[in-house]
Amino acid sequence: TNTQTLQAALTENNKDVKKPIADGTVRYVNSRHGFEVQRYSSSNWLAVDVYTKDACQSHEKTFREMLDKKRQYERLSRSI
């Protein structure tokens, strides 16, 4: 039907449109330096904390908790 065709076309056109990121959004990133906690502010991702690989090894529990938080945020962002 025309409605289904229109919906399919709209879905196809909108799949590449990125949702705006709200200020204050936090993300967790594994980088070459270690583990970074970043906050989105003024159209930029700013590193709030950096846990070096050496520090992560000595604080394995903290690193594990940060990875768990990262996974939770990823699951949450996909479900929205």
Residue pairs with C-beta under 8 A, 6 or more apart in sequence:
21 40
22 40
23 40
23 41
23 42
24 39
24 40
24 41
25 39
25 40
26 37
26 38
26 39
26 40
26 48
26 73
27 37
27 38
27 40
27 45
27 70
27 73
28 35
28 36
28 37
28 38
28 66
28 67
28 69
28 70
28 73
29 35
29 36
29 38
30 36
31 50
33 50
33 52
33 53
34 50
34 51
34 52
34 53
34 55
34 56
35 50
35 51
35 56
35 63
35 66
35 67
36 47
36 49
36 50
36 51
37 47
37 48
37 49
37 50
37 51
37 66
38 45
38 46
38 47
38 48
39 45
39 46
39 48
40 46
51 59
51 62
51 63
51 66
56 62
56 63
57 63
